[in-house]
Amino acid sequence: MQSAPQHRNAYARARQVRVEKWIDEMVPMSDGVVGKEMAIVTATRNAVDVRKWVASKLMPREYGDQPSAITVNNQTNVVVMSDERLRELQALRQRMIQQQKGG
């Protein structure tokens, strides 16, 4: 397949068609066991779960777990300084606030 890109593309498409076929089978399978005995329901649930798992591995972009859209990064910076330096910085901050107010 390395030397023949057309074969590689055909194989990839065949895998995609196979996965899509399995995906298309899931809803009718699930609907078909409504009102059936529990053993049939359980077996069908397992078959659907296997199809979902295989689809997520063969086509992760389409059927894999999607990362959440929110990323939270917490970062805490700690600065240790003397009381004298802290008073100097607070005084500087106050002077800057006064200058912004025009005073």
C-alpha positions, 0 to 999 in steps of 0.5 A: 500500500505504501507504493500505491496511493490509490490502494491506500485511499481505497482501503481508507474509504472501505474502512470508512464505509464499514464504520458508517454501515455499523453506525447505521445499524445501531438505531434499528438494532436498538429499536428492534429489541423494545419489549423483548426479554432482557437477555436479548436486550443485553446482547443487543446493547453489547453489540451496539457498544462494540460498534460504537467503540470500534467506530471511535477507534477507526474514525476518532475524528468523527466518532471518538470522544471529543475534548471539551471546548473549555480549557482551564489553566490555573496558575498562582504566582507567589512573590515574597517581599518585605513589609517595607517593599510592600509599603513602597509599592502600595504608595507607588500605586496610590500615586499612579491612581492620583495621577490618573485622576488628574490630581 
